Amino acid sequence: MKHQIKITPGQYSIGVVGLGYVGLPLVLRFARRNFNVIGFDTDKHKVESLNKGKSYISHISEQEIEKVKMNFDATADTTKLSQPDAIIICVPTPLDAHREPDLTYIKNTAIEISKHLRKNQLISLESTTYPGTTREILVPELEKTGMKVGKDFFVVFSPEREDPGNKQFPAEKVPKIVGGMTKKCLQLGKMLYEQVFEKVVPVSSVEVAESAKLLENIYRSVNIALVNEMKILFDRMGINIWEVIEAAKTKPFGFHPFYPGPGLGGHCIPIDPFYLTWKAREYDLHTRFIELAGEINSYMPYYVVEKLADALNRQGKSLYKSKILIVGIAYKKDVDDARESPGIKIMKILEEKNVKKVDYYDPYIPDIRKSRQICHPVFSITFNRKTISNYDAAVIVTDHSNIDYKLLQSACGLIVDTRNVYKKDYKNVVRA
């Protein structure tokens, strides 16, 4: 049986499940190319906001949403999953309390799709996960309908490569990897993504595509761990790691700069490597590099607190009796995403040590909801000389561009700088 499927704007429709930092930009990309797009999300607040033309992501403007309103509709109604010709899954894949993969979102999405699956639909999984998830979890659930992959419906895995706030590499210019369950699946997946990405990279299997994303993030995790360890060593030796990196990167070959920090954040690097370590156990292999990198990176928030305590001691103050301000709670510069933020981890460590007070300031994140990381809601302070001067120390965790660091340096008695914001030496600034 031959399938003559054409992926043409205006005639072919797209469904995107999960309207977060990956799903919403993808919605806009297809809608701008005149595809009819339905966005699915269980969060009714997101659905209502989008249908009113409002954005809840800082780097996506309301004007962008307004421009595509004729081609886009958001819904929480999963019965509409039968309508799109292609369904792209962009749901979270967190770790559970035991640092093991939690595929609940993928499984639940697969169940909902299977209830409404129709012939010739193309299903693409973009959520980062371990090799084998597409073949072992997603496809079997869809085939419970009695339909067969590659014959009645089609499945690909295409890892997301979103980097929020990165103006140098907008998503459509980042090559898009696609692996298919069959040759026909791959052909359709390639056709789909060629509509909105400048380059599509087909690979031989869904497992290769799944593994490529993990390798990308493990590469970063291991190298960040290396430079974090070097930072700790050089700090004891009285050597500025930032100057060392600037010197080393003058070499035009054989070196790629990575930078130290207060710990890893975001959904990818702190989480994805552990998907592979978990899967490796099935093959009786201990992934030592990955786990060692995880140990070093997980230690960095504790290292920052140790540096803070030492700096306070030198001023004759104890951590226990001090009021601390965390500057920047987002996981990276100039974004409004606090997932797995090292800033929240540092706040939690300080609270566990019963410091007198710990607050945060972040121009992008006015409040932090109760979550796995923090047991109560927290709100950003007002940033001015009067409020800043009330704290015994400030810890710069995220170096947002729109923070007045001169004001911070002049108003606060002690600053622990984890991002090399202050290139010059100041008596009240300690690098960590």
Buried (B, 14 or more C-beta within 10 A) or exposed (E): EEEEBEBEBEEBBBBBBBBBBBBBBBBBBBBBBBBBBBBBBBBEEBBEBBBEBEBBBBBBEEEBBEBBEEBBBBBBEBEBBBBBBBBBBBBBBBBEEEEEBBBEBBBBBBEBBBEBBBEBBBBBBBBBBBBBBBBEBBBEBBBEBEBEBBEBBBBBBBBBBBBBBBEEEEBEEBEBBBBBBBEBBBBBBBBBBBBBBEEBBBBEBBBBBBBBBBEBBBBBBBBBBBBBBBBBEBBEEEEBBBEBBEEEEEEEEEEEEBBBBBBBBBBBBBBBBBBBBBBBEEEEEEBEEBBBBBEBBBBBBEBBBBBBBEBBEEEEBEBEEBEBBBBBBBBBEBBBBBBBBBBBBBBBBBBEEEBEBBBBBBBBBEEBEEEEBBEEEBEBBEBEEEBBEEBBBBBBBBBBEEBEBEEBBEBBBBBBBBBBBBEEEEEBBBBB
